[in-house]
Amino acid sequence: MYTALKVVEGQVVGMPFVYLYFLFVLILSASWVYKSDVKHKFETLVLCFYLMTGNLNDLLTFAIPGVSFFEIQPDRFLFFMFSFFLVRQFYFSKESFEFKNFWKIPWFMIILTFYTLFKIISLSSHSDTIEFPEIIIKSLHVINVLVIILSLRVLFSPKLIEILGKALLVGAIATCLVSFVQIGIDPLFARTGDVRIAFGSVYRVNGIFNAEYFSAYYLIIASTWVLTQYEDGYKKLGLVLLYSIGIFLTFHRMSWLLFFVVLAIYFVVLAKPQMDKLLLAGMTGLTVLLVLFLIFQREIVNSTLVKERVTETVDSRFGYYDMVFDNIGDKPILGYGNHDNEVYYYSMLHITRMRERATGAAGGIHSGYLSAMFYYGIPAFLSFTLFVLSTIIYFARLYIKTANPIFSIAFVLAFVYGIANITNTLLFSEYLGIFFAIFLGIGLGARYYSMEEESETTLADKHTQQFSQQYKHMV
């Protein structure tokens, strides 16, 4: 569910700056697209705008006259735009479309298709408790992912990658700058969604997103882009340091851990620096962390950041997980459809003692994998889990084989998405799911773009050899 900017005394905090940023992003995107030779300019413009505006673009949601249950939100706009693009490309394009590599579908796409079917069947089987508009909307979440992946597969070109890379870095800088304002001046500035305390009177920053972990995960991917695409220098160092500060200010533990793992993979496996420099950097980092801990020891120990993990309460996430395992046996194939059922209500009420969590108005199961199991059944859970694992393996193997930086970014995003769903319910209805789909499509596009180039080169070499043989025969 989308939220509006926080309102203080009837006024939206930072609204003029938000609309100025929209205008800046639109002009910047149009400039990039106009100056480039990218083929599909409108789709590229929309993608740039989407990547650079995060969840702030939810403010651009508008209703369809006469259709009260269905608003045109940013992700739905992408669905309609790319659906029309695929239809236009396949049936109405003046240029013949090459199908031979397009239909070489990797396993993770097939598995994702099965997940889509299981989810739709589960939702439809609960039509007595789930209204038809909700079935349509929830089904579109995952169908949209399929459409985006296929569309980016078709759209792919090196010029598109160059433009989207710029958009990613600008969006990351923007979320860092907004985070600095939220941590130092006004915690509600341009804030959407969650307002969570880190320690004392300090709030976790969301940047241009509606949750702190979305901002952190976005910055992790932007950091990966910089590390793999830029040559060593002050620009690369400065951007990574800026993004690192943005990740730290989210005070999201899983994001810190994931960022540490990404940096470790880069410095140990990809960059392969000299061991003495690596040890020096490691010792310096540990020293800085120790100094910060000694300075803010009391605040850290007494913070909610620590207490949430060292204090065992009835609100523990393990209670949610037990609820899933205790009840899935009653509906193992199709699940429970959604949270509007007695099992969810009374179980959550017993665990949390909070009615808003029992009704689903707040909180959730806090695991994408177990949410898929509880809502849509064990087949959907297995499909979703296998989909995530297969994307990680697929792009890891591609990177090892080709050393193409695009594959490393797709791999890192798949890894982040997979880990994030352990403790958060992301699935495909949130920004990270759409973000994931975009880069999966780019990864597939890069894969088959290189295959097409190789086949064209092979064909050209074959023609050259045939011509040479004919020429020798004539002589």
Residue pairs with C-beta under 8 A, 6 or more apart in sequence:
2 55
2 58
2 61
2 73
2 210
3 58
3 192
3 193
3 210
4 12
4 58
4 59
4 192
5 12
5 13
5 14
5 15
5 18
5 59
5 190
5 191
5 192
6 12
6 13
6 188
6 191
6 192
6 195
7 13
8 188
13 186
13 188
13 189
13 190
13 191
14 181
14 186
14 189
14 190
17 189
17 190
18 56
18 59
18 190
21 53
21 56
21 174
22 53
22 56
22 57
22 60
25 48
25 49
25 52
25 53
25 170
26 49
28 48
28 52
28 170
29 45
29 48
29 49
29 52
29 167
30 45
32 48
32 163
32 166
32 167
33 41
33 44
33 45
33 48
33 163
34 41
36 44
36 159
36 162
36 163
37 159
38 44
38 157
38 159
38 160
38 163
39 155
39 157
40 85
40 155
43 81
43 82
43 85
43 151
43 155
44 155
44 160
44 163
44 164
46 77
46 78
46 81
47 164
47 167
47 438
48 163
48 164
48 166
48 167
49 57
50 57
50 74
50 78
50 434
51 164
51 167
51 168
51 171
51 435
51 438
52 167
52 170
52 171
52 174
53 171
53 208
54 171
54 174
54 175
54 207
54 208
54 209
54 214
54 215
54 218
54 431
55 192
55 193
55 208
55 209
55 210
55 214
55 431
56 190
56 192
56 208
57 74
58 73
58 74
58 192
58 210
60 74
61 71
61 72
61 73
61 74
62 71
62 72
63 71
63 72
64 70
64 71
64 72
69 133
69 137
70 133
70 136
70 137
72 80
75 141
75 144
75 434
76 140
76 144
78 144
78 148
78 434
79 140
79 143
79 144
79 147
79 148
82 147
82 148
82 150
82 151
83 147
85 151
85 154
85 155
86 147
86 150
86 151
86 154
89 97
89 154
90 97
98 452
101 448
101 451
101 452
101 455
102 153
102 154
102 448
104 448
104 451
106 390
106 394
106 444
107 390
107 394
108 387
108 390
108 391
108 394
108 440
109 146
109 149
111 383
111 386
111 387
111 390
112 142
112 145
112 146
112 149
112 383
112 387
113 146
114 379
114 383
115 142
115 372
115 380
115 383
115 384
115 387
116 139
116 142
116 143
116 146
118 376
118 377
118 379
118 380
118 383
119 138
119 139
119 142
119 372
119 376
119 380
120 135
120 139
121 334
122 334
122 335
122 337
122 375
122 376
122 377
122 380
123 130
123 134
123 135
123 138
123 139
123 337
123 376
124 135
125 334
125 337
126 334
126 336
126 337
126 338
127 135
129 337
129 338
129 340
129 341
130 337
130 338
130 340
134 338
138 338
138 429
141 427
141 428
141 429
141 433
142 427
142 428
144 428
144 434
144 437
145 428
145 433
145 434
145 436
145 437
148 434
148 437
148 438
148 441
149 437
149 440
149 441
149 444
150 441
151 441
152 437
152 438
152 440
152 441
152 442
152 444
152 445
153 441
153 444
153 445
153 448
154 445
155 441
155 445
156 441
156 442
156 444
156 445
156 446
156 448
156 449
157 445
157 449
158 449
160 442
161 406
161 442
161 446
164 438
164 442
165 225
165 229
168 221
168 222
168 225
169 222
169 225
169 226
169 239
171 208
171 218
171 222
172 218
172 219
172 222
172 223
172 239
172 243
172 246
173 239
173 242
174 207
174 208
175 207
175 208
175 209
175 215
175 218
175 219
175 246
176 207
176 219
176 242
176 243
176 245
176 246
178 189
178 190
178 205
178 207
178 208
179 205
179 206
179 207
179 215
179 246
179 249
179 250
180 249
181 189
181 190
182 188
182 189
182 190
182 191
182 203
182 205
182 206
182 207
183 202
183 203
183 205
183 249
187 195
187 203
187 205
188 195
190 208
191 206
192 206
192 209
192 210
193 206
193 209
193 210
193 211
194 204
194 206
194 210
194 211
194 212
195 203
196 203
196 204
196 212
196 304
197 203
197 204
197 304
198 204
198 251
198 303
198 304
198 305
199 251
199 299
199 300
199 302
199 303
199 304
199 305
200 299
200 303
204 212
204 249
204 250
204 251
204 252
205 212
205 215
205 246
205 249
205 250
206 212
206 214
206 215
206 250
207 215
207 218
207 246
207 250
208 215
209 215
209 218
209 431
210 431
212 250
212 251
212 252
212 255
213 250
213 252
213 254
213 255
213 420
213 424
214 430
214 431
214 432
215 246
215 250
216 246
216 247
216 250
216 252
216 255
216 259
217 255
217 258
217 416
217 420
217 432
217 435
218 435
219 243
219 246
219 247
220 243
220 247
220 255
220 258
220 259
220 262
220 412
220 416
221 409
221 412
221 413
221 416
221 435
221 439
222 239
222 243
223 239
223 240
223 243
223 244
223 247
223 259
223 262
224 262
224 266
224 408
224 409
224 412
224 413
225 409
226 236
226 239
226 240
226 243
227 236
227 240
227 266
227 270
227 271
228 266
228 270
228 405
228 408
228 409
229 405
230 236
230 239
244 259
247 255
247 256
247 259
248 256
251 305
253 305
253 309
254 419
254 420
254 423
258 415
258 416
258 419
258 420
262 412
262 416
265 412
267 273
267 278
267 281
268 278
270 408
293 300
300 306
314 351
314 352
314 353
315 351
315 352
315 354
317 366
317 367
317 423
319 351
319 352
320 348
320 351
320 364
320 365
320 366
320 367
320 370
321 365
321 367
321 370
323 344
323 347
323 348
323 351
323 365
323 374
324 365
324 370
324 373
324 374
326 347
327 336
327 343
327 347
327 374
328 335
328 373
328 374
328 377
328 378
330 343
331 377
332 377
332 378
333 377
333 378
333 379
334 376
334 377
335 373
335 374
335 375
335 376
335 377
335 378
335 380
336 343
336 344
336 374
336 375
337 375
337 376
338 360
338 375
339 345
339 348
339 359
339 360
339 364
339 375
340 360
344 358
344 360
344 374
345 358
345 359
346 358
348 354
348 357
348 358
348 363
349 355
349 357
349 358
352 358
352 363
354 362
354 363
356 362
356 363
357 363
364 371
364 425
365 371
365 374
365 425
366 423
366 424
366 425
367 421
367 422
367 423
367 424
367 425
368 384
368 420
368 421
368 422
368 424
368 425
368 426
368 427
369 381
369 384
369 385
369 421
369 422
370 381
371 425
371 427
372 380
372 381
372 384
372 385
372 427
373 380
373 381
384 427
388 414
388 417
388 418
388 421
389 418
391 410
391 414
391 417
391 418
391 440
392 411
392 414
392 415
392 418
395 407
395 408
395 410
395 411
395 414
395 443
396 411
398 404
398 407
398 410
398 411
398 443
398 447
399 407
399 408
399 411
402 450
404 446
404 450
406 442
406 443
406 446
407 443
407 446
407 447
409 439
409 443
410 439
410 440
410 442
410 443
413 435
413 436
413 439
413 440
414 436
414 440
417 426
417 432
417 433
417 436
420 426
420 432
421 427
426 432
426 433
427 433
428 434
428 437
